[in-house]
Amino acid sequence: MNYFITGGAGFIGHHLANHLVRLGHHVRVLDDLSAGDPETLDPRILFTRGDVRDAPKLWTLLHGIDCVYHLAAKVSLPQSVLYPRDYNDINVGGTVNLMEAMRAVGVKRIVLGSSGTIYGDQRRQPVDEKVVPQLLTPYAVSKFASEHYMFTLGVHYGIETVALRIFNAYGPGQALPPAYPPVVPKFLYEVLSGGTVVVFGSGRQSRDYVYIDDVVEALIAAGQNAAIDREIINIGSGVETSVGALVHQIEQVTGRQAHVLRNEEQGGGVVRLVADLEKAQRLLAYQPRVPLATGLRRTLEQDARFRRLLPPGQLTPQMA
């Protein structure tokens, strides 16, 4: 099959693109490189630098494509509060532009990489796809709007559509920007480098951390299953892990003690968030295979940034 991935040089995108190529598929990638790195892509992938809002470029790249994975987006929650117009323009406007281009070229299937942050604070955990979202940031709003634009235009344009609400994905190759970095690589780096792990709030707030290989498996299943048109599906590990427990797991796999600084004056965001996976299991035969401890060890083993900070003589027995 022929696949097109927007944001395909980013964290989730490059793992998906490389895996599809290894399975024998043909893959085209579009990425503006604001967060991605083309060096992470298999040489067999056709990479194009560009913006998802560039319609003529999309028309060229979409010819002959069987399925689109739409992963291009700005993703920082705090940054979205500061720059909501950018998030609306790129995340929402980019989705609408892509759907119009797919209509023009005749591509009939799209999988959107959406986000579990749409749910916000929910009393009942784990959260299923039927709960009413609590949109707490412009980023969450942009993802929710993208879903609805995609589904609505899909009906009018005759395009099959599915949205995967991905929870806290992590793994090797995840970007570590200086501002608002993802929590897993940030904590790994701080523990390995002897820095300070800053825990906001009580440290009891919890998240659902899902390893990248499980996310890729779900994305591929969604791209190949023809019976899930207009479905929203949670993708996570189904396991609730507090911030404190995450720090402890990192200490276990690195063999290092974390220097923790608690900042209870600043909130830690949503109190609890874990995915109900019943729908993913039923529609995609999805079953997460990588528990957190294993995923953290694989991240250390496969990511050169962390390997450099952990000499072979200091490997823990679990990693050796």
BELBEL-V818246 format. One record per residue. RES is the residue in three letters. BURIAL is b if it has 9 or more other C-alpha atoms within 8 Angstrom, else e. Layout:
RES_BURIAL + RES_BURIAL
This chain:
MET_e + ASN_b + TYR_b + PHE_b + ILE_b + THR_b + GLY_b + GLY_b + ALA_b + GLY_b + PHE_b + ILE_b + GLY_b + HIS_b + HIS_b + LEU_b + ALA_b + ASN_b + HIS_b + LEU_b + VAL_b + ARG_e + LEU_e + GLY_e + HIS_b + HIS_b + VAL_b + ARG_b + VAL_b + LEU_b + ASP_b + ASP_b + LEU_b + SER_e + ALA_e + GLY_b + ASP_b + PRO_e + GLU_e + THR_e + LEU_b + ASP_e + PRO_e + ARG_e + ILE_b + LEU_e + PHE_b + THR_e + ARG_e + GLY_b + ASP_e + VAL_b + ARG_b + ASP_b + ALA_b + PRO_e + LYS_e + LEU_b + TRP_b + THR_e + LEU_e + LEU_b + HIS_e + GLY_e + ILE_b + ASP_b + CYS_b + VAL_b + TYR_b + HIS_b + LEU_b + ALA_b + ALA_e + LYS_e + VAL_e + SER_e + LEU_b + PRO_e + GLN_e + SER_b + VAL_b + LEU_e + TYR_e + PRO_b + ARG_e + ASP_e + TYR_b + ASN_b + ASP_b + ILE_b + ASN_b + VAL_b + GLY_b + GLY_b + THR_b + VAL_b + ASN_b + LEU_b + MET_b + GLU_e + ALA_b + MET_b + ARG_b + ALA_e + VAL_b + GLY_e + VAL_b + LYS_b + ARG_b + ILE_b + VAL_b + LEU_b + GLY_b + SER_b + SER_b + GLY_b + THR_e + ILE_b + TYR_b + GLY_b + ASP_b + GLN_b + ARG_e + ARG_e + GLN_b + PRO_b + VAL_b + ASP_b + GLU_e + LYS_e + VAL_e + VAL_e + PRO_e + GLN_b + LEU_b + LEU_e + THR_b + PRO_b + TYR_b + ALA_b + VAL_b + SER_b + LYS_b + PHE_b + ALA_b + SER_b + GLU_b + HIS_e + TYR_b + MET_b + PHE_b + THR_e + LEU_b + GLY_b + VAL_b + HIS_e + TYR_e + GLY_e + ILE_b + GLU_b + THR_b + VAL_b + ALA_b + LEU_b + ARG_b + ILE_b + PHE_b + ASN_b + ALA_b + TYR_b + GLY_b + PRO_b + GLY_e + GLN_e + ALA_b + LEU_e + PRO_e + PRO_e + ALA_e + TYR_e + PRO_b + PRO_e + VAL_e + VAL_e + PRO_b + LYS_b + PHE_b + LEU_b + TYR_b + GLU_b + VAL_b + LEU_b + SER_e + GLY_e + GLY_b + THR_b + VAL_b + VAL_e + VAL_b + PHE_b + GLY_b + SER_b + GLY_b + ARG_b + GLN_b + SER_b + ARG_b + ASP_b + TYR_b + VAL_b + TYR_b + ILE_b + ASP_e + ASP_b + VAL_b + VAL_b + GLU_b + ALA_b + LEU_b + ILE_b + ALA_b + ALA_b + GLY_b + GLN_e + ASN_e + ALA_e + ALA_e + ILE_b + ASP_e + ARG_b + GLU_e + ILE_b + ILE_b + ASN_b + ILE_b + GLY_b + SER_b + GLY_b + VAL_b + GLU_b + THR_b + SER_b + VAL_b + GLY_e + ALA_e + LEU_b + VAL_b + HIS_e + GLN_b + ILE_b + GLU_b + GLN_e + VAL_b + THR_b + GLY_b + ARG_e + GLN_e + ALA_b + HIS_b + VAL_e + LEU_e + ARG_b + ASN_b + GLU_e + GLU_e + GLN_e + GLY_e + GLY_b + GLY_e + VAL_e + VAL_b + ARG_b + LEU_b + VAL_b + ALA_b + ASP_b + LEU_b + GLU_e + LYS_b + ALA_b + GLN_b + ARG_e + LEU_e + LEU_b + ALA_e + TYR_b + GLN_e + PRO_b + ARG_e + VAL_b + PRO_b + LEU_b + ALA_b + THR_e + GLY_b + LEU_b + ARG_b + ARG_b + THR_b + LEU_b + GLU_b + GLN_e + ASP_b + ALA_e + ARG_e + PHE_b + ARG_b + ARG_e + LEU_e + LEU_b + PRO_e + PRO_e + GLY_e + GLN_e + LEU_b + THR_b + PRO_e + GLN_e + MET_e + ALA_e
